[in-house]
Amino acid sequence: MLRTRLSNWGLWRSYYTSSLSRVPRAPPDKVLGLSEHFKKVKNVNKIDLTVGIYKDGWGKVTTFPSVAKAQKLIESHLELNKNLSYLPITGSKEFQENVMNFLFKESCPQFGPFYLAHDRISFVQTLSGTGALAVAAKFLALFISRDIWIPDPSWANHKNIFQNNGFENIHRYSYYKDGQIDIDGWIKQLKTFAYNNRVENNRNPPCIILHACCHNPTGLDPTKEQWKEIIDTIYELKMVPIIDMAYQGLESGNLLKDAYLLRLCLNVDRYPNWSNGVFLCQSFAKNMGLYGERVGSLSVITPATANNGNFNPLQQKSSLQQNIDSQLKKIVRGMYSSPPGYGSRVVNVVLSDFKLKQQWFKDVDFMVQRLHHVRKEMFDRLGWPDLINFAQQHGMFYYTRFSPKQVEILRNNFFVYLTGDGRLSLSGVNDSNVDYLCQSLETVSKMDELA
């Protein structure tokens, strides 16, 4: 009997162990994995230019003055400071009102109020921009489509997020070619695919990720005229635009000016019926420095008319809105239940206080001016013209166009860490390391045989 029990135990343990043994090892994260490796390196010259976190001229992660003042107000306000209860599934009402006013009244004053007045925006507070993308992906995969187009190149986590949330077909559109945006190749790819899959696309309209500004990793953004051509094509092909607006303000230094793509998509005169909606994924990580607080939002902007052309938003919108709202709540509840509270309180205080909001606008402009200064300092040492091409090069990153082998040599021989695609985070550059950095970049750039 004992032998039988031991034998059964051995079989059960073998089965249990073998199930776990089938779990493969995932590769390190392409950005955060490098940052973790960097911390283990012991070299006085090492420079971490991987993660997109703003640092000051001394290499320190700083708190924006507007945020610091908001934090003091929260600390002095007993109700705000001590309330640790759960937020509602979709976030606090104050956060929703303040953020929607900022996004759709201040950033989009011509057409945004129309969408608000007609109750055509479903809104949820999310775990920063990543959470917004994840909730959007889950919703889209359940009800709209499991096909998506992602820029080539793009933020490495885009593919991961949509794969993990049910997307089956992930396509790449040509975004970058020979140092420029490949508008012709981009549009040709979309039209060719639409023609070859026109029957399937009617039932399964493909989604497309659009970087609102400060494209990650290239820093190259379309001009206004190019955006019109792109959005005209997307609208004509009945694709579902997903606007990833993680860097609002970092293109021009003006938070409102940088919402151009959102304003364009909401232009009801030009685009009266986005039949499958517009999805806006927005974050306060970069433009308010609330990285670890994970504060963002998802807005699902619903169409003015249904596919049959008979839809009256004033009569039927309530039912449509309730359906979308209910499904977003269900997704959030199953994903992370409810968003964190502290970061949203900071955003509420900044957006609801006129003086603090003005200070925030100044903080963002100051950050952009420092990034411009870094570009100029590097240009003075390297002479690379695209470093100071401010008409096209925007945001926190510089795209070196280094090959993976060059990036590896830069890391192993010079202890300078870029992401694998050659992206360099400008905010990690300061007076103490700019000379060594530029010497290292120049040396590796001349290794043409490795490119």
Secondary structure, 3 states (H helix, E strand, C coil): CHHHHHHHHHHHHHHHHHHHHCCCCCCCCCCHHHHHHHHHCCCCCCEECCCCCCECCCCCECCCHHHHHHHHHHHHCHHHHHCCCCCCCCCCHHHHHHHHHHHHHHCCCCCHHHHHHCCCEEEEEEEHHHHHHHHHHHHHHHHCCCEEEEEECCCCHHHHHHHHCCCCEEEEEECEECCEECHHHHHHHHHHHHHHCHHHHHHCCCEEEEECCCCCCCCECCCHHHHHHHHHHHHHCCCEEEEEECCCCCCCCCCCHHHHHHHHHCCCCCCCCCCCCEEEEEECHHHHCCCCCCEEEEEEECCCCCCCCCCCHHHHHHHHHHHHHHHHHHHHHHHCCCCCCHHHHHHHHHHHCHHHHHHHHHHHHHHHHHHHHHHHHHHHHHCCHHHHCCCCECCCEEECCCCHHHHHHHHHHHCEECCCCCEEEHHHCCCCCHHHHHHHHHHHHCCHHHC
